[in-house]
């Protein structure tokens, strides 16, 4: 073979080898892209599972005892309804600032582990309850964890979900939350009627364990951030805001609970903690973390009118929505003579429209790149539904008591979701964690106010009509026993409950 042929042969072999390497390289690159794509899908699915499980647990925790206390309290030989109702809501709101600060300083994973541990411990303690004080204390522990589970999904979505998927993920999360809140009373009532009310808490334990396991997977995969806990990290926490907002929220909750228990709004035991609590919360926001090294809630949040509007709407829409969830079952039991289970079933009529409305509002905001129209329509529907509820009486047709709440619930679903956009869009990225903390705190505050303020209005209305109903009983007991009363007494109690609930519908119209 000539030298020229040798060179040609060598060139061909080299070319073949290069082509083989190039093809192999392309194959490896394509395989790597496919693998990365699959890993990305798996990661997003795990994050979505964390978000949805958090929504289910926090939503059920808020409303699972909305109606079932009329069964639980007698079995524990107690009647301290006000604190049994408020303990979870107060702890839920109080822990939100601390959890948000932990997530920002130490990372999402430690905050999630603390929240799930508290919720798990609280659920176990609730399931082992032997008396009312035990139940109230256990609900405080569970509510603290629930506050973290209510906040952290929003932070996870903002930090870990790609921007083009955030609207969809946020829509799905809030839809799941609204649905869980709406079916909570049915969930609790079914188990309470079956004399298995302890399972209201025990059944959540496997869900918490799955949530913890999924969070560990996300941490191992590098999705959930965590930092070493050193003294400098503790110093970076905004203790001023944490303490002021936590103490302030507890004082507000205690004041509203005392107002419900004593029916004395003018009492110093109600006004003093209420005024002091609101002052401390406002002071925490205005100080902007001073004199801490960093601010959990930067002052820039309160310098934007759009953000302020969203924060106010968070309080108002939560007030309206939780009023519907807590007091429509009372109407169904006390005025229509429904059983506990049937009152929860009837509440499904607003669970599905509210959830669907939230999902449609979120998806339309994504594809139309706007949120104002959905928010306006939501408020119109909410106000219209609440306005129509003011004409509902004890003997109103069932069509009224189903159709009117559906309008209000659809409006609540749309507004509940769309207020997150005006909350975050005008702010720099550095302020968004603080805005999410404050927005979630306000939603929790609105929910607590809707539950406790209206409880006082309803109980006061029944006390004023004590000549028509058994004295010394909570409205939970009165409403749940209507279906077993004889005809003359039944009509009298139904009228008293309907007239008392009328004050709630008027108050809700004023807010919504």
C-alpha positions as a printed Julia matrix, in Angstrom:
512×3 Matrix{Float64}:
   0.0    0.0    0.0
   1.37   3.42  -0.96
   2.0    6.2    1.48
  -0.84   8.18  -0.09
  -3.25   5.28   0.38
  -2.1    4.86   3.98
  -2.83   8.52   4.67
  -6.22   8.25   2.95
  -7.1    5.14   4.93
  -5.99   6.82   8.14
  -8.04   9.88   7.26
 -11.14   7.79   6.61
 -10.69   5.9    9.87
 -10.17   9.16  11.72
 -13.26  10.62  10.08
 -15.29   7.55  10.98
 -14.0    7.72  14.53
 -14.82  11.43  14.76
 -18.29  10.79  13.33
 -18.77   7.98  15.84
 -17.69  10.23  18.69
 -19.91  13.06  17.46
 -22.9   10.75  17.15
 -22.16   9.3   20.56
 -21.86  12.8   21.94
 -25.2   13.8   20.46
 -26.79  10.7   21.87
 -25.36  11.39  25.29
 -26.52  15.0   25.13
 -30.04  13.99  24.11
 -30.13  11.35  26.84
 -28.89  13.91  29.35
 -31.58  16.36  28.25
 -34.22  13.65  28.55
 -32.94  12.65  31.98
 -32.86  16.26  33.16
 -36.36  16.78  31.79
 -37.63  13.76  33.67
 -35.87  14.9   36.83
 -37.4   18.35  36.43
 -40.89  16.87  36.04
 -40.34  14.62  39.06
 -39.07  17.56  41.1
 -42.04  19.73  40.16
 -44.45  16.89  40.98
 -42.87  16.46  44.41
 -43.06  20.19  45.05
 -46.68  20.15  43.88
 -47.4   17.29  46.29
 -45.89  19.27  49.17
 -47.97  22.31  48.26
 -51.25  20.39  47.9
 -50.8   18.33  51.09
 -50.06  21.52  53.01
 -53.25  23.05  51.6
 -55.38  20.05  52.59
 -53.99  19.83  56.13
 -54.16  23.56  56.88
 -57.64  23.88  55.33
 -59.11  20.93  57.22
 -57.48  22.14  60.42
 -59.27  25.48  60.19
 -62.81  24.14  59.74
 -62.99  20.48  60.81
 -64.59  21.48  64.14
 -66.89  24.15  62.67
 -70.04  22.16  63.52
 -68.9   18.97  65.24
 -68.24  20.63  68.63
 -71.88  19.99  69.57
 -70.95  16.29  69.71
 -67.37  16.57  70.98
 -67.93  18.89  73.95
 -70.6   16.78  75.72
 -68.41  13.69  75.33
 -65.65  15.58  77.19
 -68.1   16.84  79.84
 -67.37  20.47  79.0
 -69.0   23.53  77.49
 -66.11  25.94  76.91
 -67.08  26.5   73.29
 -65.42  29.93  72.79
 -61.87  28.72  73.49
 -62.4   25.43  71.69
 -63.37  27.45  68.61
 -60.66  30.1   68.81
 -57.57  28.21  70.05
 -56.56  26.88  66.63
 -57.23  30.16  64.82
 -55.21  32.24  67.31
 -52.19  29.92  67.21
 -52.48  29.67  63.43
 -52.16  33.43  63.03
 -49.55  33.92  65.76
 -47.02  31.46  64.3
 -47.06  32.85  60.75
 -44.51  35.69  61.32
 -42.08  33.4   63.15
 -42.36  30.69  60.5
 -41.8   33.22  57.71
 -38.69  34.54  59.45
 -37.31  31.03  59.96
 -37.89  30.23  56.27
 -36.04  33.36  55.15
 -33.08  33.04  57.54
 -32.6   29.27  57.84
 -34.35  28.04  54.7
 -37.65  26.44  53.75
 -36.76  22.94  54.94
 -36.26  23.76  58.66
 -39.46  25.84  58.63
 -41.39  22.97  57.02
 -40.0   20.43  59.5
 -40.93  22.6   62.48
 -44.44  23.14  61.09
 -45.08  19.47  60.3
 -43.71  18.4   63.69
 -46.01  20.8   65.52
 -49.0   19.75  63.42
 -48.21  16.06  63.94
 -47.75  16.48  67.7
 -50.95  18.53  67.94
 -52.91  15.92  65.97
 -51.69  13.12  68.24
 -52.54  15.12  71.37
 -56.0   15.99  70.0
 -56.65  12.33  69.24
 -55.75  11.43  72.84
 -57.84  14.21  74.4
 -59.36  13.41  77.81
 -60.9   16.77  78.71
 -61.7   20.18  77.24
 -58.54  21.9   78.53
 -56.47  19.16  76.9
 -58.31  19.67  73.61
 -57.8   23.44  73.7
 -54.08  23.08  74.47
 -53.61  20.46  71.76
 -55.39  22.65  69.22
 -52.94  25.45  70.05
 -50.03  23.15  69.16
 -51.76  21.92  66.02
 -52.74  25.46  65.01
 -49.14  26.64  65.27
 -48.09  23.99  62.77
 -51.11  24.82  60.64
 -49.96  28.44  60.41
 -46.67  27.3   58.91
 -48.44  24.97  56.47
 -50.66  27.86  55.42
 -47.7   30.16  54.67
 -44.9   27.96  53.32
 -46.57  26.84  50.06
 -46.68  30.46  48.88
 -42.96  30.88  49.63
 -42.14  27.56  47.94
 -44.06  28.54  44.81
 -42.4   31.97  44.68
 -38.88  30.56  45.16
 -38.82  27.12  43.53
 -41.43  26.98  40.79
 -40.37  28.36  37.37
 -42.05  31.67  36.56
 -44.05  30.23  33.65
 -45.61  27.64  36.01
 -46.16  29.8   39.07
 -49.67  30.99  38.19
 -50.87  27.45  37.54
 -49.27  26.06  40.7
 -50.59  28.95  42.79
 -54.06  28.47  41.32
 -54.0   24.76  42.1
 -52.76  25.38  45.65
 -55.42  27.95  46.51
 -58.12  25.85  44.84
 -57.13  22.9   47.03
 -57.06  25.16  50.1
 -60.53  26.57  49.4
 -61.94  23.1   48.77
 -60.38  21.7   51.96
 -61.75  24.61  53.99
 -65.2   24.07  52.46
 -65.39  20.31  53.07
 -63.87  20.56  56.56
 -67.28  20.77  58.32
 -68.59  17.7   56.45
 -65.39  15.8   57.25
 -65.72  16.59  60.95
 -69.48  16.06  61.13
 -69.45  12.61  59.54
 -66.87  11.3   62.0
 -68.52  13.02  64.97
 -71.94  11.53  64.19
 -70.31   8.1   63.9
 -68.94   8.58  67.45
 -65.43   8.52  66.01
 -64.55  12.19  66.41
 -61.0   11.39  67.53
 -60.38  10.21  63.97
 -60.87  13.82  62.85
 -57.31  14.3   64.12
 -55.84  10.82  63.84
 -56.61  10.52  60.13
 -54.36  13.51  59.45
 -51.29  11.77  60.88
 -50.49   9.69  57.75
 -50.88  12.8   55.59
 -48.42  14.7   57.78
 -45.94  11.82  57.53
 -46.24  11.77  53.74
 -45.71  15.54  53.68
 -42.61  15.21  55.87
 -41.21  12.41  53.7
 -41.77  14.38  50.51
 -40.1   17.41  52.09
 -37.08  15.25  52.96
 -36.91  14.09  49.33
 -37.02  17.7   48.13
 -34.27  18.57  50.61
 -32.12  15.66  49.43
 -32.66  16.67  45.81
 -31.47  20.17  46.66
 -34.79  21.94  46.14
 -35.51  23.01  49.72
 -32.81  25.3   50.99
 -31.34  25.02  54.46
 -28.49  26.75  56.21
 -26.4   25.87  59.21
 -27.95  27.17  62.41
 -25.3   29.4   63.92
 -25.48  32.3   66.3
 -25.16  34.81  63.47
 -28.28  33.36  61.82
 -30.29  33.81  65.0
 -29.07  37.39  65.17
 -30.3   37.95  61.61
 -33.87  37.11  62.56
 -36.21  40.07  62.85
 -37.13  39.48  66.48
 -38.82  42.88  66.76
 -41.42  42.06  64.11
 -41.77  38.44  65.24
 -42.49  39.34  68.86
 -44.73  42.33  68.17
 -46.87  40.53  65.58
 -47.1   37.31  67.6
 -48.02  39.01  70.88
 -50.35  41.42  69.09
 -52.22  38.65  67.28
 -52.62  36.65  70.5
 -54.04  39.71  72.27
 -56.52  40.33  69.44
 -57.58  36.69  69.5
 -58.0   36.69  73.27
 -60.09  39.88  73.09
 -62.42  38.47  70.41
 -62.77  35.21  72.34
 -63.65  37.06  75.54
 -66.21  39.12  73.63
 -67.79  35.88  72.39
 -67.69  34.31  75.86
 -69.0   37.3   77.85
 -71.02  39.17  75.17
 -69.58  42.4   76.61
 -67.77  44.41  73.94
 -67.5   47.43  76.23
 -65.71  45.47  78.97
 -62.14  46.53  79.76
 -61.18  42.85  79.52
 -62.17  42.98  75.85
 -61.21  46.49  74.77
 -57.79  46.62  76.45
 -56.27  43.54  74.76
 -58.02  44.35  71.47
 -56.61  47.87  71.25
 -53.18  46.8   72.51
 -53.02  43.9   70.06
 -53.96  45.98  67.02
 -51.47  48.64  68.1
 -48.62  46.11  68.36
 -49.37  44.61  64.94
 -49.47  48.05  63.3
 -46.29  49.06  65.14
 -44.48  45.96  63.87
 -45.35  46.85  60.28
 -44.45  50.53  60.64
 -41.11  49.9   62.37
 -39.97  47.74  59.47
 -37.75  45.56  61.66
 -36.03  48.38  63.57
 -33.68  47.89  65.39
 -33.05  44.38  63.95
 -30.34  43.86  61.33
 -32.91  42.96  58.68
 -36.64  43.42  58.25
 -39.15  40.6   57.78
 -41.73  43.13  56.55
 -39.83  45.93  54.74
 -41.31  49.41  54.84
 -41.5   49.42  51.04
 -44.49  47.1   51.32
 -46.56  49.81  52.97
 -45.45  52.5   50.52
 -47.36  51.0   47.58
 -51.11  51.62  47.38
 -51.75  48.55  45.24
 -50.09  46.31  47.82
 -51.97  47.99  50.67
 -55.24  47.44  48.79
 -54.42  43.74  48.37
 -53.62  43.39  52.08
 -56.94  44.97  53.07
 -58.8   42.74  50.63
 -57.11  39.69  52.17
 -58.73  40.51  55.51
 -62.16  41.3   54.08
 -62.52  38.31  51.77
 -61.38  35.87  54.46
 -63.94  37.38  56.84
 -66.73  36.79  54.31
 -65.64  33.31  53.24
 -65.17  31.88  56.73
 -68.48  33.39  57.82
 -70.18  31.36  55.1
 -68.29  28.18  55.98
 -68.96  28.4   59.72
 -72.53  29.72  59.84
 -74.32  28.25  56.85
 -74.27  24.83  58.6
 -75.8   26.53  61.65
 -78.6   27.84  59.41
 -79.17  24.44  57.83
 -79.39  22.8   61.26
 -81.16  25.53  63.21
 -83.64  26.73  60.58
 -84.13  23.81  58.19
 -83.8   21.04  60.77
 -80.93  19.31  58.97
 -78.76  16.82  60.79
 -75.03  17.43  61.28
 -74.15  15.26  58.32
 -76.76  16.77  56.01
 -75.66  20.32  56.88
 -72.14  19.39  55.75
 -73.5   17.84  52.56
 -75.44  21.02  51.76
 -72.26  23.01  52.25
 -70.76  21.11  49.3
 -73.01  23.27  47.14
 -70.64  26.18  47.77
 -67.43  24.12  48.01
 -67.39  23.16  44.34
 -68.35  26.59  42.88
 -65.86  28.39  45.14
 -63.04  26.03  44.16
 -63.91  26.16  40.46
 -64.16  29.95  40.56
 -60.7   30.19  42.13
 -59.21  27.86  39.52
 -60.81  29.73  36.6
 -59.7   33.08  38.01
 -56.14  31.83  38.31
 -55.97  30.27  34.86
 -57.58  33.29  33.19
 -55.1   35.57  34.96
 -52.31  33.5   33.43
 -53.57  33.48  29.87
 -54.97  37.01  29.84
 -52.01  38.49  31.75
 -54.32  40.45  34.03
 -56.15  40.12  37.32
 -58.26  43.26  37.74
 -61.35  42.04  35.86
 -61.44  38.77  37.82
 -61.06  40.65  41.09
 -63.84  43.12  40.23
 -66.19  40.33  39.14
 -65.38  38.43  42.33
 -66.27  41.36  44.56
 -69.49  41.98  42.62
 -70.57  38.35  43.06
 -69.55  38.31  46.72
 -71.42  41.52  47.52
 -74.48  40.41  45.55
 -74.58  37.03  47.29
 -74.13  38.55  50.76
 -76.79  41.17  50.0
 -79.28  38.52  48.96
 -78.53  36.53  52.12
 -79.93  39.41  54.2
 -83.45  38.57  52.98
 -83.15  34.93  54.05
 -85.41  33.99  56.95
 -85.97  30.76  58.85
 -88.75  29.71  56.46
 -87.11  30.84  53.21
 -87.17  28.38  50.29
 -84.21  26.03  49.99
 -83.46  27.49  46.57
 -82.61  30.8   48.26
 -80.32  29.21  50.83
 -78.41  27.33  48.13
 -78.3   29.83  45.25
 -77.41  32.96  47.25
 -74.42  31.4   49.06
 -73.19  30.0   45.74
 -72.94  33.54  44.33
 -71.07  34.74  47.41
 -68.76  31.7   47.41
 -67.89  32.11  43.73
 -66.96  35.71  44.39
 -64.86  34.72  47.4
 -63.0   32.09  45.39
 -62.09  34.55  42.64
 -60.99  37.33  45.0
 -59.13  34.96  47.35
 -56.88  33.93  44.48
 -56.45  37.16  42.54
 -55.34  39.29  45.5
 -51.91  37.63  45.43
 -51.01  39.29  42.12
 -51.47  42.92  43.26
 -49.75  41.95  46.49
 -46.51  40.89  44.79
 -46.29  42.48  41.34
 -45.49  46.07  42.41
 -42.75  45.0   44.84
 -39.05  44.24  44.31
 -38.09  40.59  44.68
 -36.36  41.27  48.0
 -39.68  42.35  49.56
 -41.84  39.48  48.35
 -41.21  37.13  51.27
 -42.35  39.81  53.67
 -45.41  40.54  51.53
 -46.37  36.85  51.51
 -45.99  36.69  55.3
 -48.14  39.79  55.78
 -50.71  38.64  53.21
 -51.09  35.22  54.84
 -51.22  36.84  58.28
 -54.04  39.12  57.12
 -55.99  36.2   55.65
 -55.68  34.38  58.96
 -56.73  37.53  60.84
 -59.79  37.92  58.62
 -60.72  34.26  59.12
 -60.43  34.54  62.9
 -62.48  37.74  62.96
 -65.16  36.2   60.75
 -65.45  33.2   63.06
 -65.38  34.97  66.44
 -67.13  38.29  65.75
 -70.05  36.49  64.15
 -70.12  33.91  66.94
 -70.67  36.79  69.37
 -73.42  38.26  67.18
 -75.22  34.93  66.93
 -74.9   34.06  70.61
 -76.05  37.55  71.61
 -79.07  37.27  69.32
 -80.07  33.98  70.91
 -79.57  35.34  74.44
 -81.84  38.28  73.59
 -84.45  35.72  72.58
 -83.89  33.52  75.64
 -87.62  33.4   76.32
 -87.99  31.32  73.16
 -85.02  28.95  73.57
 -83.27  26.99  76.35
 -81.05  29.35  78.35
 -77.36  28.83  78.97
 -76.76  26.81  75.8
 -74.32  27.53  73.0
 -75.72  28.08  69.53
 -73.91  24.87  68.53
 -76.09  22.86  70.92
 -79.28  24.72  70.05
 -78.91  24.33  66.29
 -77.86  20.67  66.4
 -80.96  19.65  68.43
 -83.6   21.36  66.3
 -84.28  18.28  64.16
 -85.43  16.28  67.21
 -87.74  18.95  68.7
 -91.52  18.68  68.67
 -93.52  20.89  66.31
 -94.41  23.95  68.48
 -90.98  24.3   70.08
 -89.23  23.53  66.82
 -90.84  26.43  64.95
 -90.06  28.83  67.8
 -86.39  27.89  67.93
 -86.09  27.98  64.14
 -87.42  31.53  64.08
 -85.05  32.61  66.87
 -82.03  31.13  65.09
 -83.05  32.65  61.75
 -83.51  36.12  63.25
 -80.16  35.88  65.06
 -78.36  34.8   61.9
 -79.81  37.8   60.1
 -77.39  40.03  62.04
 -74.5   37.95  60.69
 -75.63  38.29  57.08
 -75.94  42.07  57.49
 -72.47  42.27  59.05
 -71.04  40.19  56.21
 -72.67  42.47  53.64
 -71.03  45.47  55.3
 -67.63  43.79  55.01
 -68.02  42.15  51.6
